[in-house]
Amino acid sequence: MSPNASVEKMYLYPKPVDFRKSIDGLASLVDWISKSRCLTPVLFVFLNRHRHRVKVLYWERNGFCLWLKRLESERFKTSADATDEAIELTVQELNWLLDGFNLWRNRPHQVLTPRFVA
């Protein structure tokens, strides 16, 4: 992405994707996120069935960009239970995923909001 572009959100597609799909095929899959549109500053992250490749699709000013990373000997760590819900990621979580950390086993404790003070 260009230095002037700012990403609003990042979504991980929850199920494995056939990586023969390119820009048009992946863009058609972003319908699973009804809140966003393809043409906004959003990153869409897809993994293949073997979880050793990742594709990132995003819109930049006047066209789609597609980024691919292939691991030579390891796999990306993902949730064992693939749901139909998109997984929203932060920039840090995307970097952790690309670096090989398991986001689902290394999450910090949930932040609690007290309802009243005793």
C-alpha positions, 0 to 999 in steps of 0.5 A: 500500500502507498504510505498515504493510504490508511486501512480502516479494518482488516478481515480474515476470511474464516474458511479455506479458499481455492487459491486458483482464484485471483482478484475477481474471484476473491473480490466476489467472496467479500460479500460475506462482510455485509458491513464493508465494501470492496472499494473502501480501505479494508484488507481482506485476508484469505488462507488456502486449505493447507494454510501455507499461503496467504493472499491479501486483497485491498482496494487502492485508489483506482484498482485492486491490489493482491499480495501473496505470501508462501511459507516454505516449511510451516503453516499459518496458525488459525482457529480450529473451528471455522465459522461463517463469521468474518474475523476482524484483525488489528494491524498487530494481529495480522503481523502476528499471523504472518509471523506464525503466532497463534492468535487464538491461543495467545490472546490476552485476558478479556477486559472487563468493565465494572457495572458499579463500584462497591 
